[in-house]
């Protein structure tokens, strides 16, 4: 049980980091006029959101 909790927290931390990095990329892209970087940031945020949704579904079935 403890191991599952640690893995869940690690996954959530990775997702939060990916979301934050995506926001930074998007902001940098907007600032510099680099549409590719801005779009890459949006993609990173989208991936993070999907992973978060998956984690929420797993959590719902656990508890």
N, CA, C, O and CB atoms as a CASP TS submission, in Angstrom:
PFRMAT TS
TARGET T0000
AUTHOR 0000-0000-0000
METHOD Language model
MODEL 1
PARENT N/A
ATOM      1  N   UNK     1       0.822  -1.190   0.000  1.00  0.00           N
ATOM      2  CA  UNK     1       0.000   0.000   0.000  1.00  0.00           C
ATOM      3  C   UNK     1       0.869   1.259   0.000  1.00  0.00           C
ATOM      4  O   UNK     1       0.610   2.201  -0.749  1.00  0.00           O
ATOM      5  CB  UNK     1      -0.937  -0.005   1.206  1.00  0.00           C
ATOM      6  N   UNK     2       1.880   1.267   0.828  1.00  0.00           N
ATOM      7  CA  UNK     2       2.786   2.417   0.911  1.00  0.00           C
ATOM      8  C   UNK     2       3.465   2.669  -0.433  1.00  0.00           C
ATOM      9  O   UNK     2       3.623   3.815  -0.853  1.00  0.00           O
ATOM     10  CB  UNK     2       3.847   2.191   2.005  1.00  0.00           C
ATOM     11  N   UNK     3       3.859   1.596  -1.094  1.00  0.00           N
ATOM     12  CA  UNK     3       4.528   1.714  -2.382  1.00  0.00           C
ATOM     13  C   UNK     3       3.594   2.335  -3.425  1.00  0.00           C
ATOM     14  O   UNK     3       4.018   3.169  -4.225  1.00  0.00           O
ATOM     15  CB  UNK     3       5.019   0.337  -2.857  1.00  0.00           C
ATOM     16  N   UNK     4       2.326   1.927  -3.412  1.00  0.00           N
ATOM     17  CA  UNK     4       1.348   2.496  -4.339  1.00  0.00           C
ATOM     18  C   UNK     4       1.163   3.987  -4.082  1.00  0.00           C
ATOM     19  O   UNK     4       1.058   4.777  -5.020  1.00  0.00           O
ATOM     20  CB  UNK     4       0.003   1.766  -4.215  1.00  0.00           C
ATOM     21  N   UNK     5       1.124   4.363  -2.813  1.00  0.00           N
ATOM     22  CA  UNK     5       0.970   5.766  -2.451  1.00  0.00           C
ATOM     23  C   UNK     5       2.157   6.577  -2.950  1.00  0.00           C
ATOM     24  O   UNK     5       1.987   7.660  -3.509  1.00  0.00           O
ATOM     25  CB  UNK     5       0.819   5.919  -0.934  1.00  0.00           C
ATOM     26  N   UNK     6       3.363   6.045  -2.744  1.00  0.00           N
ATOM     27  CA  UNK     6       4.566   6.733  -3.205  1.00  0.00           C
ATOM     28  C   UNK     6       4.571   6.887  -4.722  1.00  0.00           C
ATOM     29  O   UNK     6       4.944   7.939  -5.243  1.00  0.00           O
ATOM     30  CB  UNK     6       5.813   5.979  -2.752  1.00  0.00           C
ATOM     31  N   UNK     7       4.160   5.846  -5.425  1.00  0.00           N
ATOM     32  CA  UNK     7       4.120   5.912  -6.896  1.00  0.00           C
ATOM     33  C   UNK     7       3.076   6.932  -7.349  1.00  0.00           C
ATOM     34  O   UNK     7       3.303   7.677  -8.302  1.00  0.00           O
ATOM     35  CB  UNK     7       3.805   4.513  -7.503  1.00  0.00           C
ATOM     36  N   UNK     8       1.934   6.963  -6.664  1.00  0.00           N
ATOM     37  CA  UNK     8       0.894   7.927  -7.013  1.00  0.00           C
ATOM     38  C   UNK     8       1.371   9.352  -6.815  1.00  0.00           C
ATOM     39  O   UNK     8       1.122  10.221  -7.651  1.00  0.00           O
ATOM     40  CB  UNK     8      -0.355   7.681  -6.188  1.00  0.00           C
ATOM     41  N   UNK     9       2.051   9.587  -5.716  1.00  0.00           N
ATOM     42  CA  UNK     9       2.578  10.927  -5.451  1.00  0.00           C
ATOM     43  C   UNK     9       3.657  11.300  -6.460  1.00  0.00           C
ATOM     44  O   UNK     9       3.725  12.444  -6.910  1.00  0.00           O
ATOM     45  CB  UNK     9       3.139  11.010  -4.027  1.00  0.00           C
ATOM     46  N   UNK    10       4.494  10.338  -6.812  1.00  0.00           N
ATOM     47  CA  UNK    10       5.545  10.598  -7.797  1.00  0.00           C
ATOM     48  C   UNK    10       4.935  10.930  -9.152  1.00  0.00           C
ATOM     49  O   UNK    10       5.383  11.853  -9.833  1.00  0.00           O
ATOM     50  CB  UNK    10       6.487   9.386  -7.919  1.00  0.00           C
ATOM     51  N   UNK    11       3.910  10.174  -9.540  1.00  0.00           N
ATOM     52  CA  UNK    11       3.238  10.442 -10.818  1.00  0.00           C
ATOM     53  C   UNK    11       2.593  11.823 -10.809  1.00  0.00           C
ATOM     54  O   UNK    11       2.680  12.563 -11.789  1.00  0.00           O
ATOM     55  CB  UNK    11       2.176   9.363 -11.110  1.00  0.00           C
ATOM     56  N   UNK    12       1.953  12.162  -9.710  1.00  0.00           N
ATOM     57  CA  UNK    12       1.304  13.471  -9.611  1.00  0.00           C
ATOM     58  C   UNK    12       2.334  14.597  -9.659  1.00  0.00           C
ATOM     59  O   UNK    12       2.088  15.642 -10.261  1.00  0.00           O
ATOM     60  CB  UNK    12       0.479  13.564  -8.317  1.00  0.00           C
ATOM     61  N   UNK    13       3.476  14.385  -9.028  1.00  0.00           N
ATOM     62  CA  UNK    13       4.536  15.387  -9.060  1.00  0.00           C
ATOM     63  C   UNK    13       5.085  15.555 -10.479  1.00  0.00           C
ATOM     64  O   UNK    13       5.346  16.676 -10.918  1.00  0.00           O
ATOM     65  CB  UNK    13       5.667  15.000  -8.094  1.00  0.00           C
ATOM     66  N   UNK    14       5.259  14.445 -11.190  1.00  0.00           N
ATOM     67  CA  UNK    14       5.733  14.514 -12.574  1.00  0.00           C
ATOM     68  C   UNK    14       4.730  15.252 -13.450  1.00  0.00           C
ATOM     69  O   UNK    14       5.109  16.060 -14.298  1.00  0.00           O
ATOM     70  CB  UNK    14       5.985  13.104 -13.132  1.00  0.00           C
ATOM     71  N   UNK    15       3.446  14.968 -13.237  1.00  0.00           N
ATOM     72  CA  UNK    15       2.408  15.642 -14.022  1.00  0.00           C
ATOM     73  C   UNK    15       2.402  17.141 -13.749  1.00  0.00           C
ATOM     74  O   UNK    15       2.265  17.942 -14.674  1.00  0.00           O
ATOM     75  CB  UNK    15       1.029  15.048 -13.710  1.00  0.00           C
ATOM     76  N   UNK    16       2.551  17.520 -12.481  1.00  0.00           N
ATOM     77  CA  UNK    16       2.585  18.933 -12.121  1.00  0.00           C
ATOM     78  C   UNK    16       3.804  19.618 -12.739  1.00  0.00           C
ATOM     79  O   UNK    16       3.719  20.756 -13.202  1.00  0.00           O
ATOM     80  CB  UNK    16       2.597  19.098 -10.593  1.00  0.00           C
ATOM     81  N   UNK    17       4.926  18.922 -12.741  1.00  0.00           N
ATOM     82  CA  UNK    17       6.147  19.482 -13.335  1.00  0.00           C
ATOM     83  C   UNK    17       5.980  19.648 -14.844  1.00  0.00           C
ATOM     84  O   UNK    17       6.410  20.652 -15.412  1.00  0.00           O
ATOM     85  CB  UNK    17       7.365  18.578 -13.030  1.00  0.00           C
ATOM     86  N   UNK    18       5.354  18.663 -15.490  1.00  0.00           N
ATOM     87  CA  UNK    18       5.124  18.747 -16.936  1.00  0.00           C
ATOM     88  C   UNK    18       4.185  19.905 -17.254  1.00  0.00           C
ATOM     89  O   UNK    18       4.387  20.619 -18.236  1.00  0.00           O
ATOM     90  CB  UNK    18       4.542  17.419 -17.477  1.00  0.00           C
ATOM     91  N   UNK    19       3.164  20.091 -16.431  1.00  0.00           N
ATOM     92  CA  UNK    19       2.227  21.190 -16.638  1.00  0.00           C
ATOM     93  C   UNK    19       2.942  22.533 -16.477  1.00  0.00           C
ATOM     94  O   UNK    19       2.765  23.443 -17.287  1.00  0.00           O
ATOM     95  CB  UNK    19       1.043  21.087 -15.652  1.00  0.00           C
ATOM     96  N   UNK    20       3.748  22.643 -15.426  1.00  0.00           N
ATOM     97  CA  UNK    20       4.482  23.889 -15.182  1.00  0.00           C
ATOM     98  C   UNK    20       5.459  24.186 -16.321  1.00  0.00           C
ATOM     99  O   UNK    20       5.571  25.325 -16.774  1.00  0.00           O
ATOM    100  CB  UNK    20       5.241  23.809 -13.844  1.00  0.00           C
ATOM    101  N   UNK    21       6.161  23.152 -16.776  1.00  0.00           N
ATOM    102  CA  UNK    21       7.095  23.343 -17.888  1.00  0.00           C
ATOM    103  C   UNK    21       6.350  23.773 -19.143  1.00  0.00           C
ATOM    104  O   UNK    21       6.829  24.612 -19.907  1.00  0.00           O
ATOM    105  CB  UNK    21       7.889  22.053 -18.157  1.00  0.00           C
ATOM    106  N   UNK    22       5.179  23.192 -19.347  1.00  0.00           N
ATOM    107  CA  UNK    22       4.368  23.567 -20.506  1.00  0.00           C
ATOM    108  C   UNK    22       3.949  25.027 -20.443  1.00  0.00           C
ATOM    109  O   UNK    22       3.958  25.725 -21.457  1.00  0.00           O
ATOM    110  CB  UNK    22       3.133  22.679 -20.600  1.00  0.00           C
ATOM    111  N   UNK    23       3.587  25.483 -19.260  1.00  0.00           N
ATOM    112  CA  UNK    23       3.192  26.878 -19.103  1.00  0.00           C
ATOM    113  C   UNK    23       4.360  27.820 -19.371  1.00  0.00           C
ATOM    114  O   UNK    23       4.197  28.875 -19.984  1.00  0.00           O
ATOM    115  CB  UNK    23       2.642  27.116 -17.702  1.00  0.00           C
ATOM    116  N   UNK    24       5.540  27.419 -18.902  1.00  0.00           N
ATOM    117  CA  UNK    24       6.734  28.230 -19.142  1.00  0.00           C
ATOM    118  C   UNK    24       7.044  28.286 -20.636  1.00  0.00           C
ATOM    119  O   UNK    24       7.341  29.354 -21.171  1.00  0.00           O
ATOM    120  CB  UNK    24       7.944  27.665 -18.364  1.00  0.00           C
ATOM    121  N   UNK    25       6.974  27.132 -21.312  1.00  0.00           N
ATOM    122  CA  UNK    25       7.230  27.097 -22.754  1.00  0.00           C
ATOM    123  C   UNK    25       6.224  27.965 -23.503  1.00  0.00           C
ATOM    124  O   UNK    25       6.588  28.723 -24.401  1.00  0.00           O
ATOM    125  CB  UNK    25       7.176  25.651 -23.277  1.00  0.00           C
ATOM    126  N   UNK    26       4.957  27.844 -23.123  1.00  0.00           N
ATOM    127  CA  UNK    26       3.927  28.632 -23.800  1.00  0.00           C
ATOM    128  C   UNK    26       4.185  30.131 -23.617  1.00  0.00           C
ATOM    129  O   UNK    26       4.093  30.903 -24.571  1.00  0.00           O
ATOM    130  CB  UNK    26       2.528  28.262 -23.265  1.00  0.00           C
ATOM    131  N   UNK    27       4.506  30.530 -22.394  1.00  0.00           N
ATOM    132  CA  UNK    27       4.780  31.945 -22.122  1.00  0.00           C
ATOM    133  C   UNK    27       6.012  32.421 -22.874  1.00  0.00           C
ATOM    134  O   UNK    27       6.025  33.523 -23.421  1.00  0.00           O
ATOM    135  CB  UNK    27       4.963  32.175 -20.621  1.00  0.00           C
ATOM    136  N   UNK    28       7.051  31.586 -22.900  1.00  0.00           N
ATOM    137  CA  UNK    28       8.272  31.961 -23.626  1.00  0.00           C
ATOM    138  C   UNK    28       7.980  32.088 -25.119  1.00  0.00           C
ATOM    139  O   UNK    28       8.480  32.993 -25.787  1.00  0.00           O
ATOM    140  CB  UNK    28       9.396  30.920 -23.386  1.00  0.00           C
ATOM    141  N   UNK    29       7.171  31.176 -25.627  1.00  0.00           N
ATOM    142  CA  UNK    29       6.803  31.241 -27.038  1.00  0.00           C
ATOM    143  C   UNK    29       6.022  32.492 -27.374  1.00  0.00           C
ATOM    144  O   UNK    29       6.240  33.108 -28.418  1.00  0.00           O
ATOM    145  CB  UNK    29       6.001  30.033 -27.420  1.00  0.00           C
ATOM    146  N   UNK    30       5.106  32.871 -26.485  1.00  0.00           N
ATOM    147  CA  UNK    30       4.337  34.100 -26.701  1.00  0.00           C
ATOM    148  C   UNK    30       5.246  35.321 -26.667  1.00  0.00           C
ATOM    149  O   UNK    30       5.128  36.227 -27.492  1.00  0.00           O
ATOM    150  CB  UNK    30       3.231  34.237 -25.644  1.00  0.00           C
ATOM    151  N   UNK    31       6.159  35.325 -25.692  1.00  0.00           N
ATOM    152  CA  UNK    31       7.052  36.467 -25.521  1.00  0.00           C
ATOM    153  C   UNK    31       7.983  36.648 -26.706  1.00  0.00           C
ATOM    154  O   UNK    31       8.227  37.771 -27.149  1.00  0.00           O
ATOM    155  CB  UNK    31       7.863  36.307 -24.257  1.00  0.00           C
ATOM    156  N   UNK    32       8.500  35.541 -27.217  1.00  0.00           N
ATOM    157  CA  UNK    32       9.471  35.616 -28.303  1.00  0.00           C
ATOM    158  C   UNK    32       8.840  35.540 -29.680  1.00  0.00           C
ATOM    159  O   UNK    32       9.527  35.702 -30.688  1.00  0.00           O
ATOM    160  CB  UNK    32      10.472  34.520 -28.159  1.00  0.00           C
ATOM    161  N   UNK    33       7.528  35.292 -29.733  1.00  0.00           N
ATOM    162  CA  UNK    33       6.869  35.154 -31.023  1.00  0.00           C
ATOM    163  C   UNK    33       7.140  33.810 -31.678  1.00  0.00           C
ATOM    164  O   UNK    33       6.955  33.658 -32.885  1.00  0.00           O
ATOM    165  CB  UNK    33       7.305  36.258 -31.941  1.00  0.00           C
ATOM    166  N   UNK    34       7.577  32.838 -30.893  1.00  0.00           N
ATOM    167  CA  UNK    34       7.897  31.501 -31.404  1.00  0.00           C
ATOM    168  C   UNK    34       6.655  30.609 -31.252  1.00  0.00           C
ATOM    169  O   UNK    34       6.393  30.053 -30.186  1.00  0.00           O
ATOM    170  CB  UNK    34       9.135  30.881 -30.643  1.00  0.00           C
ATOM    171  N   UNK    35       5.904  30.495 -32.350  1.00  0.00           N
ATOM    172  CA  UNK    35       4.666  29.716 -32.301  1.00  0.00           C
ATOM    173  C   UNK    35       4.916  28.239 -32.035  1.00  0.00           C
ATOM    174  O   UNK    35       4.100  27.586 -31.385  1.00  0.00           O
ATOM    175  CB  UNK    35       3.907  29.872 -33.595  1.00  0.00           C
ATOM    176  N   UNK    36       6.027  27.701 -32.522  1.00  0.00           N
ATOM    177  CA  UNK    36       6.335  26.287 -32.274  1.00  0.00           C
ATOM    178  C   UNK    36       6.520  26.023 -30.783  1.00  0.00           C
ATOM    179  O   UNK    36       5.997  25.043 -30.251  1.00  0.00           O
ATOM    180  CB  UNK    36       7.600  25.866 -33.044  1.00  0.00           C
ATOM    181  N   UNK    37       7.256  26.886 -30.119  1.00  0.00           N
ATOM    182  CA  UNK    37       7.488  26.735 -28.677  1.00  0.00           C
ATOM    183  C   UNK    37       6.179  26.909 -27.900  1.00  0.00           C
ATOM    184  O   UNK    37       5.900  26.171 -26.955  1.00  0.00           O
ATOM    185  CB  UNK    37       8.542  27.758 -28.186  1.00  0.00           C
ATOM    186  N   UNK    38       5.395  27.888 -28.312  1.00  0.00           N
ATOM    187  CA  UNK    38       4.106  28.130 -27.662  1.00  0.00           C
ATOM    188  C   UNK    38       3.208  26.897 -27.801  1.00  0.00           C
ATOM    189  O   UNK    38       2.584  26.468 -26.831  1.00  0.00           O
ATOM    190  CB  UNK    38       3.411  29.379 -28.269  1.00  0.00           C
ATOM    191  N   UNK    39       3.145  26.337 -28.992  1.00  0.00           N
ATOM    192  CA  UNK    39       2.320  25.154 -29.225  1.00  0.00           C
ATOM    193  C   UNK    39       2.850  23.933 -28.477  1.00  0.00           C
ATOM    194  O   UNK    39       2.070  23.126 -27.969  1.00  0.00           O
ATOM    195  CB  UNK    39       2.246  24.855 -30.714  1.00  0.00           C
ATOM    196  N   UNK    40       4.163  23.798 -28.411  1.00  0.00           N
ATOM    197  CA  UNK    40       4.766  22.691 -27.660  1.00  0.00           C
ATOM    198  C   UNK    40       4.371  22.781 -26.185  1.00  0.00           C
ATOM    199  O   UNK    40       4.100  21.764 -25.546  1.00  0.00           O
ATOM    200  CB  UNK    40       6.314  22.704 -27.807  1.00  0.00           C
ATOM    201  N   UNK    41       4.341  23.989 -25.658  1.00  0.00           N
ATOM    202  CA  UNK    41       3.913  24.193 -24.281  1.00  0.00           C
ATOM    203  C   UNK    41       2.471  23.794 -24.070  1.00  0.00           C
ATOM    204  O   UNK    41       2.131  23.193 -23.051  1.00  0.00           O
ATOM    205  CB  UNK    41       4.104  25.628 -23.883  1.00  0.00           C
ATOM    206  N   UNK    42       1.621  24.121 -25.025  1.00  0.00           N
ATOM    207  CA  UNK    42       0.208  23.742 -24.934  1.00  0.00           C
ATOM    208  C   UNK    42       0.052  22.225 -24.992  1.00  0.00           C
ATOM    209  O   UNK    42      -0.779  21.658 -24.283  1.00  0.00           O
ATOM    210  CB  UNK    42      -0.602  24.403 -26.066  1.00  0.00           C
ATOM    211  N   UNK    43       0.848  21.570 -25.831  1.00  0.00           N
ATOM    212  CA  UNK    43       0.805  20.109 -25.928  1.00  0.00           C
ATOM    213  C   UNK    43       1.228  19.486 -24.602  1.00  0.00           C
ATOM    214  O   UNK    43       0.590  18.548 -24.123  1.00  0.00           O
ATOM    215  CB  UNK    43       1.714  19.606 -27.075  1.00  0.00           C
ATOM    216  N   UNK    44       2.294  20.000 -24.013  1.00  0.00           N
ATOM    217  CA  UNK    44       2.754  19.490 -22.714  1.00  0.00           C
ATOM    218  C   UNK    44       1.663  19.628 -21.655  1.00  0.00           C
ATOM    219  O   UNK    44       1.453  18.719 -20.852  1.00  0.00           O
ATOM    220  CB  UNK    44       4.024  20.235 -22.261  1.00  0.00           C
ATOM    221  N   UNK    45       0.979  20.754 -21.655  1.00  0.00           N
ATOM    222  CA  UNK    45      -0.091  20.967 -20.689  1.00  0.00           C
ATOM    223  C   UNK    45      -1.251  19.998 -20.941  1.00  0.00           C
ATOM    224  O   UNK    45      -1.858  19.488 -19.999  1.00  0.00           O
ATOM    225  CB  UNK    45      -0.586  22.422 -20.752  1.00  0.00           C
ATOM    226  N   UNK    46      -1.550  19.752 -22.211  1.00  0.00           N
ATOM    227  CA  UNK    46      -2.611  18.807 -22.546  1.00  0.00           C
ATOM    228  C   UNK    46      -2.280  17.395 -22.103  1.00  0.00           C
ATOM    229  O   UNK    46      -3.137  16.686 -21.575  1.00  0.00           O
ATOM    230  CB  UNK    46      -2.873  18.825 -24.030  1.00  0.00           C
ATOM    231  N   UNK    47      -1.038  16.987 -22.319  1.00  0.00           N
ATOM    232  CA  UNK    47      -0.609  15.656 -21.880  1.00  0.00           C
ATOM    233  C   UNK    47      -0.719  15.540 -20.366  1.00  0.00           C
ATOM    234  O   UNK    47      -1.164  14.520 -19.840  1.00  0.00           O
ATOM    235  CB  UNK    47       0.838  15.370 -22.335  1.00  0.00           C
ATOM    236  N   UNK    48      -0.315  16.579 -19.684  1.00  0.00           N
ATOM    237  CA  UNK    48      -0.390  16.583 -18.231  1.00  0.00           C
ATOM    238  C   UNK    48      -1.840  16.460 -17.761  1.00  0.00           C
ATOM    239  O   UNK    48      -2.129  15.737 -16.807  1.00  0.00           O
ATOM    240  CB  UNK    48       0.245  17.859 -17.669  1.00  0.00           C
ATOM    241  N   UNK    49      -2.741  17.161 -18.427  1.00  0.00           N
ATOM    242  CA  UNK    49      -4.157  17.098 -18.057  1.00  0.00           C
ATOM    243  C   UNK    49      -4.717  15.695 -18.254  1.00  0.00           C
ATOM    244  O   UNK    49      -5.487  15.207 -17.427  1.00  0.00           O
ATOM    245  CB  UNK    49      -4.968  18.105 -18.877  1.00  0.00           C
ATOM    246  N   UNK    50      -4.329  15.048 -19.352  1.00  0.00           N
ATOM    247  CA  UNK    50      -4.796  13.682 -19.596  1.00  0.00           C
ATOM    248  C   UNK    50      -4.272  12.717 -18.538  1.00  0.00           C
ATOM    249  O   UNK    50      -5.005  11.853 -18.056  1.00  0.00           O
ATOM    250  CB  UNK    50      -4.365  13.214 -20.987  1.00  0.00           C
ATOM    251  N   UNK    51      -3.007  12.871 -18.184  1.00  0.00           N
ATOM    252  CA  UNK    51      -2.431  12.013 -17.151  1.00  0.00           C
ATOM    253  C   UNK    51      -3.116  12.245 -15.808  1.00  0.00           C
ATOM    254  O   UNK    51      -3.370  11.304 -15.056  1.00  0.00           O
ATOM    255  CB  UNK    51      -0.923  12.264 -17.026  1.00  0.00           C
ATOM    256  N   UNK    52      -3.412  13.519 -15.518  1.00  0.00           N
ATOM    257  CA  UNK    52      -4.088  13.842 -14.264  1.00  0.00           C
ATOM    258  C   UNK    52      -5.477  13.203 -14.234  1.00  0.00           C
ATOM    259  O   UNK    52      -5.902  12.679 -13.205  1.00  0.00           O
ATOM    260  CB  UNK    52      -4.194  15.374 -14.081  1.00  0.00           C
ATOM    261  N   UNK    53      -6.172  13.248 -15.353  1.00  0.00           N
ATOM    262  CA  UNK    53      -7.491  12.618 -15.421  1.00  0.00           C
ATOM    263  C   UNK    53      -7.382  11.118 -15.181  1.00  0.00           C
ATOM    264  O   UNK    53      -8.210  10.537 -14.479  1.00  0.00           O
ATOM    265  CB  UNK    53      -8.151  12.890 -16.782  1.00  0.00           C
ATOM    266  N   UNK    54      -6.374  10.498 -15.757  1.00  0.00           N
ATOM    267  CA  UNK    54      -6.143   9.067 -15.541  1.00  0.00           C
ATOM    268  C   UNK    54      -5.870   8.754 -14.083  1.00  0.00           C
ATOM    269  O   UNK    54      -6.373   7.766 -13.548  1.00  0.00           O
ATOM    270  CB  UNK    54      -4.982   8.585 -16.392  1.00  0.00           C
ATOM    271  N   UNK    55      -5.073   9.594 -13.439  1.00  0.00           N
ATOM    272  CA  UNK    55      -4.780   9.411 -12.016  1.00  0.00           C
ATOM    273  C   UNK    55      -6.062   9.561 -11.185  1.00  0.00           C
ATOM    274  O   UNK    55      -6.281   8.816 -10.230  1.00  0.00           O
ATOM    275  CB  UNK    55      -3.708  10.432 -11.547  1.00  0.00           C
ATOM    276  N   UNK    56      -6.895  10.521 -11.555  1.00  0.00           N
ATOM    277  CA  UNK    56      -8.143  10.726 -10.813  1.00  0.00           C
ATOM    278  C   UNK    56      -9.063   9.509 -10.950  1.00  0.00           C
ATOM    279  O   UNK    56      -9.745   9.133  -9.997  1.00  0.00           O
ATOM    280  CB  UNK    56      -8.865  11.998 -11.311  1.00  0.00           C
ATOM    281  N   UNK    57      -9.079   8.904 -12.120  1.00  0.00           N
ATOM    282  CA  UNK    57      -9.893   7.713 -12.339  1.00  0.00           C
ATOM    283  C   UNK    57      -9.354   6.563 -11.487  1.00  0.00           C
ATOM    284  O   UNK    57     -10.118   5.849 -10.836  1.00  0.00           O
ATOM    285  CB  UNK    57      -9.909   7.323 -13.845  1.00  0.00           C
ATOM    286  N   UNK    58      -8.028   6.393 -11.498  1.00  0.00           N
ATOM    287  CA  UNK    58      -7.425   5.332 -10.666  1.00  0.00           C
ATOM    288  C   UNK    58      -7.740   5.553  -9.193  1.00  0.00           C
ATOM    289  O   UNK    58      -8.063   4.608  -8.472  1.00  0.00           O
ATOM    290  CB  UNK    58      -5.895   5.281 -10.872  1.00  0.00           C
ATOM    291  N   UNK    59      -7.645   6.807  -8.748  1.00  0.00           N
ATOM    292  CA  UNK    59      -7.927   7.138  -7.349  1.00  0.00           C
ATOM    293  C   UNK    59      -9.377   6.833  -7.005  1.00  0.00           C
ATOM    294  O   UNK    59      -9.669   6.365  -5.904  1.00  0.00           O
ATOM    295  CB  UNK    59      -7.618   8.617  -7.071  1.00  0.00           C
ATOM    296  N   UNK    60     -10.282   7.092  -7.933  1.00  0.00           N
ATOM    297  CA  UNK    60     -11.705   6.847  -7.677  1.00  0.00           C
ATOM    298  C   UNK    60     -11.968   5.351  -7.469  1.00  0.00           C
ATOM    299  O   UNK    60     -12.792   4.973  -6.636  1.00  0.00           O
ATOM    300  CB  UNK    60     -12.564   7.385  -8.847  1.00  0.00           C
ATOM    301  N   UNK    61     -11.271   4.509  -8.225  1.00  0.00           N
ATOM    302  CA  UNK    61     -11.478   3.074  -8.088  1.00  0.00           C
ATOM    303  C   UNK    61     -10.779   2.506  -6.849  1.00  0.00           C
ATOM    304  O   UNK    61     -11.186   1.465  -6.332  1.00  0.00           O
ATOM    305  CB  UNK    61     -10.981   2.362  -9.334  1.00  0.00           C
ATOM    306  N   UNK    62      -9.744   3.175  -6.377  1.00  0.00           N
ATOM    307  CA  UNK    62      -9.033   2.713  -5.174  1.00  0.00           C
ATOM    308  C   UNK    62      -9.848   2.971  -3.922  1.00  0.00           C
ATOM    309  O   UNK    62      -9.916   2.131  -3.024  1.00  0.00           O
ATOM    310  CB  UNK    62      -7.670   3.401  -5.055  1.00  0.00           C
ATOM    311  N   UNK    63     -10.470   4.148  -3.870  1.00  0.00           N
ATOM    312  CA  UNK    63     -11.098   4.542  -2.625  1.00  0.00           C
ATOM    313  C   UNK    63     -12.566   4.516  -2.694  1.00  0.00           C
ATOM    314  O   UNK    63     -13.236   4.827  -1.710  1.00  0.00           O
ATOM    315  CB  UNK    63     -10.663   5.871  -2.227  1.00  0.00           C
TER
END
